[in-house]
Amino acid sequence: MRILIIKTSSLGDIIHTLPAITDAARVFPDIRFDWVVEESFAEIPAWHPAVDRVIPVALRRWRKHPLKARQSGEWRAFRQAMSSVEYDAVIDAQGLIKSAWLSCYARSPVHGLDRHSAREPLASLVYRDRHAVPWGRHAVLRVRELFADALGYSLPPEAHSDRDGAEPAGASAYGLDHARVLATATHRPETDKPYLVFLHGTTWATKHWPETYWRQLAERASMHGWQVRLPWGSITEHQRADRIVAGIAGASVLPRLTLTDLAAELAEATACVAVDTGLGHLAAALDVPTLSLFGPTNPGYTGAWGRSQVHMASDFDCAPCLQKDCSYRPTAEDRRRFDLKTEHPLCFTRLAPAQVWSALETLLEQQLDPTKDSA
């Protein structure tokens, strides 16, 4: 059986699809997958042993220069790749108009979410087979349910047993081949001393844990003898990372890394601290114990899913607001207690560095001594 997956982006969404592939491979040992994915994330699907062919698409780049995409032959090559194989099924795991449009170039029946389940209901008009997958549950479970319904198998009962996604039964279900990741990495992490990785970069301004908090956490880690490493993906992130580690013994900023090289760095870490970011999901997929910090977003829907994943969510009055821009108006008491220039958004004041360090110490103790009870 050969299946084509369409899930082009984002990083977290792509990683959330991996457990569904593992489910299907357990039911159908001979099943093989091809995967349409944005070119910037094309490294990830190849890490799963059930994925044969990765078909890169460059919608983000092509939208900026459509004529160049046509003249260069890239668009024609993509269409040929899509239509060159007759699949047993195509699964649009994204549920967007753009992904549904891409599915039209395959010569096979397309499965997708129905109009009540898809993020963009109009996408469902393209699918031959539409599947109802309820909202209000973790993204990993929703994709697993879509694949099970499309391919005709049942998920194990334990798949539904954990609503918040923090410690699912059958952890390590992402199926990533660590040997593939490490073998293809050109940057080899230095492992002479155990180290932590701080994943400080994210998209929304409201999802950023305050920079001053990151620095205080790095200072605490350094005082306890830990090496701390910070990756970055933009000039802004690089500058922030430099400010966080400045003058702190054992804290350093990594060089700019490919996604594969960063995965290798994460795979060798003792633990990570992350905000709500795609790299946090990558750490979870690699079975790296990770403490994830949530202010405006809901870990029950998009929290890092896997073994040894701990979520700290703000209990601020308006959290989770699910908003990219903070609309909270500070009170006089807020102005008295907090530095509004550096401690923003205020929902993260409920996750102060001392609290985060305490939770991280517990996670590290469990990692170094698995006989200890889980928190």
N, C-alpha and C positions, 0 to 999 in steps of 0.2 A: 504494500500500500504506500502510495506517495502523495503527500499533502503539501500544498503551498500555503504558507502563512503570510499575511500582510499585516505588519505592525511596524510602522516606519520610525516612530519616535514616541515619546522622549526616552531618555536613558532609563528612568524608573519604570516606565510602561513596558519597555522591551524586557527588562529583567523580570517583571511580573509575569511575563508570558512563559518563562522557562519551566516552572513547575508543571504547567499544562502539558508541555512536551514530554516531560518525564512520566507523567500519568499515562499518556497514550502509549509511550514506549514500553511501559510495564504490561499493559494490556495486549498490545500488538508488538511482539519482539522484533518483527521484521519491518516495522513502519519506518519510513524515511521522510524527512522534511526538507523543503527548500523555503527560503525566507526572504521577503522583500523588506528592506530596511534602509533608512537614510544612511548615506555614505559615511557620515561622521560616527555612526555606531556599528559599522559593518564588521568590526572585529568580534563583537559579542556573540552573535549566533553560532559562529564557528567553534566556540568553546564547548558547545553541547555535542556529545557524540552522536546524537540522533539527527543532527542537521548536516546535510550533504552540501548543498549549494546556497550561497548567499548572493542575492541579487540586489546590488546597491541601487538606490534611487537618489536623485539630487533635487528634490522638489524645492527645497529652500534656495538653492543656488539657481535653479532653472527659472524660478519665478522672477528673479532679478534680471536675468538675461535670457528671455525665451528664444529670441532669434538665434543667439549664439548656441543654445542647446540644440536647436534643430540643425543649424549649419555644421556643427561639429560631429554630428552623427550619434551623439550620446542618447538622444531620445529614441531614435530608430533602434539602436542596439538594445535599449531597455525593453522596447516592445517585442523585439525578437526573442529576447531571453524569457519574457513572460509567456509567449505563445509557443515556445519550442518544445514544451513537454505537456502531455495531456495528463492532468492530475486526477486522482480519484476524488479529490475535493479541494476547494480553496476556502480558507477560513480568514475572513477579515476580522481580526481581533481588536481593531481600533474603533470601529463604529463612527467614523467621520466621513464627510462627503469626499474628502481627498482620497482616503483609503478605498472607499467604495468605487470611486472612479478608476483607480488603479486596477482593481479587481476585474474590471470589464475587459482588460487586455489578456486575461487568461482564457484558455479554451476548455474550461471545466466549470461544473456547478459551484456556485459561491454560497457559503454559509456566513451568516452574520447575525447581529443582534436585531431584535424587532424594534419597532418605533418607540415602544415604551422603555426599552433597555439601552438604546444607543445614545451616546452623547449628542449626536446630531441626528434626530429622527429621520430626516429625509434620506440619509444613507441607506436605510432599510429597503427603500424602493428598488435598489439595484439587486438585492440578494434573491436567489431562488428559494433558499431555505432560511427562514427567520426563526430565531430562538429567543425565548423570554428568559432573561437572567435578572432577577430582582436587584434593585439598588439597596443601599443601606448595609452593605457588607464589604469586607476587604477586597481590594482590587485583584489580588492573587486568586482568591476563591471565585470571583466572577469570571475570570478568564478560564480557570479550570472547569467551571460549569459549562461554559460555552463549548469548549473542546469536547467534553464528555457528551453533551447533547448532540453536537454535530457528527461525532464519530460513533455514537451508539454504545457507550459504556457507562457504568455507574462509578461515581467517586466513592472511596471508602468512607464509612460513617465518620471516622475521626477527622475528615477534611472539614466538617462543619462544626467541630467541637470547640474551636477557639475564635471568638468573635473579634478580638482585637488584633489577631495576627502576630502576637508577640512570641508565643512559644507553641507553634502548631505541632500537632502529632505528625510524625513522619518528617521531622526537620531534615535538612540537607536534600530536599526534594528538587532543588534547582538543577541538579544533574551536571553542573559544570565540571569539566575535566581539568583539574589543577595542573596536571602534567602538560596539557596543551597550552595553558596560560603561561606557565613558567618557561616552556620550551621556545615560545615565540617572542618572549620579552627580550629586548635588547639592553634594557637597564636592569641590572641585578641588584636588588636591595642589599644593603650592608646589614648583616645579621649577627655581628659579633656581640651586640648588646640588645636586649629586648627593647622594643620601642612602641610608642603609641602614635596613632595618626589622628590629627584633628581635621575634620572635614568642615571647614568654615564657610565654604562658598555655596551659594544657592541663588535662586532666581528672584523671587519676590523680595522687596525690601523688608517686608514685615516678617519674613522667615529667618532673618539674620539675628543670631544671638549677639548681643552687644560686643563690640571689639574689646572693650576694657574687661569684659568677663572672660573672653578667651585668653587674654594676657594673664589675668589672675589665675586661671586654671593651669596655664603653662608653667607659671611660677610654682604652684603647688606640686605639679608633677615633677618638676626639676628638683625641688627640695627633697622629694622622696626617691631620687635617683633614677627617674625615668628619662629616656630619650624621647623627644617629641618631634614629629615631622609634619610639616604642613604642605600640601600640594596647592596648586593654583592653575587656573585655566584662562585668566585674562590679566591685563595689566593692573586693573583695579584690585583683583584678588591677590596678585603678587605684592603689591604695595601694602595691602592690609596684612598679609602674612609676614612681611618684613617688620612691620610695626609690632605685631604680636610677639615675635621671638626676640626682638632687639635686646641684647644684653643678658639673655637668659641662658644659663649653662645647659648644654645638651639639647637645646631647642634649635631647629634649623628649618629652612625652607627648601623643599625639594626642587630640582631643576624641572623645567617644563617636560612633561612626560606624555607619551602616547597613552591611549586608553589601556592597551595591553600592558605597558610598563607600569602604569599606575595600579592595575589589577594585581600585578606581581608584588608591588610594594605593599598593598593592602593584605594580600594573602599571607605575608610573612609577619604582619603586625600582631602584637599580643592583644590589642584591643583598639577600638576607634571611638571617638566622640564625634557626633554629627548633628547638623541641623536637618531639616526636612529637605533632602537633596538626593539626586540620583546616585551620587557616589555612596551614600549611606546604604542604598539598596544593593549596590554592587558589593559592598563589604558583607552584607547579609548573605548574598548569594555565594560568597566565598567562605561562609561559615566563620567569619571573624566576629567575635563578641563586640557588640556596638551599643553604645548609649546614645539614643537619639532624642533631641530636644525639640519640643513642639510648642509653639505659641499660638499662631492664628489657624493652624491646620489640625486635622483630626487624625490621630494615629490609628484609630479604629478602621479608617478607610484606606489610608496610604502609609501606615507605619511600616518600618522595616520588618520583614516577615522572615523568620527563620530561627535557628538555634541561637541561644544566648543573646537575643535582641531585647533590650530594655528601653522602654519609652518613658520619658519624663514630660508630662503635658502640663501646661499652665492651667491653674484654676482661677485665673483672673476673671472678673465678672463677664466680660464680653468674649472670652475665649471658649471654643474656637470660633472665630468670626468668618474664616474662609475668605478673607479680603486681602487683596494685594496692597492696598493702601490703608494705613491706620486712620480711623476716624474718631478714635477715643479722645475725649477732651480731658486733660489732666485736672484734677481737683487741687485745691490749696494744699491738702495733705500730701498729695503726690509731689507737688513742687517743693514741699518742705523735706520730704524723705529721700527724694531721688534727684540725680543730676539729669535733667531732661535732655541735655545735649549728648550725653554718652550712654545713658541707660534707656534706650529706645529700641523697639516698642516696649511699652511698660508691662505688657503681659509677661515678658521674660524676666521681670524683676522677681517673679515667683519661682524662678529657676536660677537662683544666685550661685556664684562659683563654689561656695562652701557646700551647698546642697549637691551640686553636680559632682564635686570631688568625692563626697561621701558615697554617692551611688556608684561612681566609677571604681572606688576602692573595693566596694562589695563585689562588683562584677569581676575585678581582677583577682580577688581572693577566690572566687568560684572557678575562675579559669586556671589558676595555679594549683588549686586544691579542689578537684571536682567532687570530693566527698562532702563538702560543705553544703548545707541546705540552700536552695534557691531563695532569693529574696521575695 
